[in-house]
Amino acid sequence: METPQNDIPEESIAAEVVEGPPPETRAASYVQAPKLMRIASMTRAMLDEVRQAPLDDPGRRRLADVYDRSLSEMQDVLSDDLRQELADIFTPISSEAVSESELRIAQAQLVGWLEGLFAGIQATLLHQQATMASQLQEMRMRAIEAQPRQPGGDDRPPGQYL
């Protein structure tokens, strides 16, 4: 695996999800995006596999174990608020007497939650990007308005000529 140019290992890269009040009054939400994306990809692939073939008892036990371990691993990479949401929505599966349909439902629920999480992160990042672009445009306009006018020149702001 290649290390990014800034020599920070992939596992330590965190995407900050910022919503709500300013930083002084809220706890920031952090998600370790690379690990979470790997878990989500694995969960999606497992769900696709379970849909295509029936599972025997050892297969169901293994899938239930992988599901429980996925939940556990996600606890390590999510912020406190997302960790609490995950705990409220999902419960570990008893691998002793789990049916194939229970596994499919649990996997589909987890995939849906992860897709919703990624959509929320993406929407937040797009909102932040639009806000920053608006602020940059406002700063540019202020800078143009603050420039002193040259005597004897026209009153048009400097810019590109066609």
N, C-alpha and C positions, 0 to 999 in steps of 0.2 A: 504494500500500500504506500502510495506517495504521501509525503508530508507536505502540507501547504507551504507556500513561500515564507510565511511568517514563523515557521518552525514550531507551531503549536500543534500537538497531536490532535487528530480528528476527534477523539473522544472528549477532549476538553473544550471543544467549540460549543458555545451555547447561544441559542437564539433567544433574545429577550422579547417577550410578548408584553406589550405595554397597552393597558386599557384603563380607562377610568381617571381618577384624580391624579394630580401631579406627584412626582416621585417622593416628595417629603411626606405625603399623607397615605401612601399605599406601599405595600410590599410588592416588589417586582416579581413577575412570574418568569421563571426560567425553564426552558426545555432543552435538553441535550439532543438536538435535532438528529445528528447522524445515527446514534444508537436507536432512537425512537423510530426512525425511518427503516432501519434494518428489521426491527421487531414487527413493524407494520407490514413490510414486504413478506416476511416469513408467515405472518398470520394470514395474509391474503392468499399466499400460495397453498397453505394448509387447507384453507376453506375450499379452494378450488379442487384440491385433491380429494377431500372428503366428499364433495358433491359428485365426483365421477366414479367412485368405487365404494362398495359396501365395506364396512370394517368388521373384523373379527374381534374377539375379546381382547387379545393382546394389543391390537391396533387402537381400540378405544381407550384402553388404559394408557397407552403411550401418548395419544393425542390429548387426553385429559391432563397428563403430567406436563406436556409441552405448554398447554394453555395456562396451567397454574404457574409454571416458571416464567412465562411471558408476562403475566400480571405482576409477578414478583420483580422481574427485571425492569418493568415500566415504573414501578414504585421508586426505583433508584434514579431515574432520569427526569422525572416530572417535578414541577414546583409543588409546594405544599397544597395550594388550592386545587390543582389538577389531581394530585395524589388523593386528596379527600374525595373528590368527585368520582375517581376511579373506584375507590373503596366503597362508596355509597351505591354504585351501580352494579359492580361486578363482585361475585363471590367465587372462591375457589370451587372446583368441581371435585366431588368424591369420585376417584377413579375406580372404585370397586363396583359400583352398580350404575354406571352412566350409560344411557342409551345413545345410539348413533344420532338420533334426532336432537337430543339435548346438546350434544357436542356441536352439531351444525348450527343450532340456534345461538349457542354461546360464542362460537367463532364468528358468526355473522354479526352479532351484537358488538363484539370487540372491533371487528373491521369497520363497522359503521361509526363507532365512537372515535376511532383513530382518524378516519376520513373527515369526520366533523371537526376534530381537533386541528388537522392540517388545514382545512378550509378556514377555520377561525384565525389561525396564525397567518395564513396568506392574506385574508381580508384586513387584518390588523396591520400587516406590513405595507399593503397597498395604501391604506388610510394614512399611515405615517409618511409614506413617500409623497402622497398628494399634499399633505400638510407642509412638508418640508419644501416642496416645489412652490407652493403658494407663499410661504415665508421668504424664500429666495427671491421670488418675483417682487414682493413687497419691498424687500431691502434694495433691490436694483432700482425700483422706482424712486425710493427715498434718496438714493445716491445721485440719481439724475437730477432730481429737484433741488438737491443741496449744492450742486455745482454752481459756482459764480458765473454770471453772464459776462461775456467779454464786451467791452465798450465798442460801439459801432458795429457790432455783429448782429446777426439776426437772432430772434428769440427762440429758434427751434432747438430742441435738445440734440446733443451730438448723437450720431448713429451711423449706420451704414448708408452709403450712397448708392443709388441704382444707376 
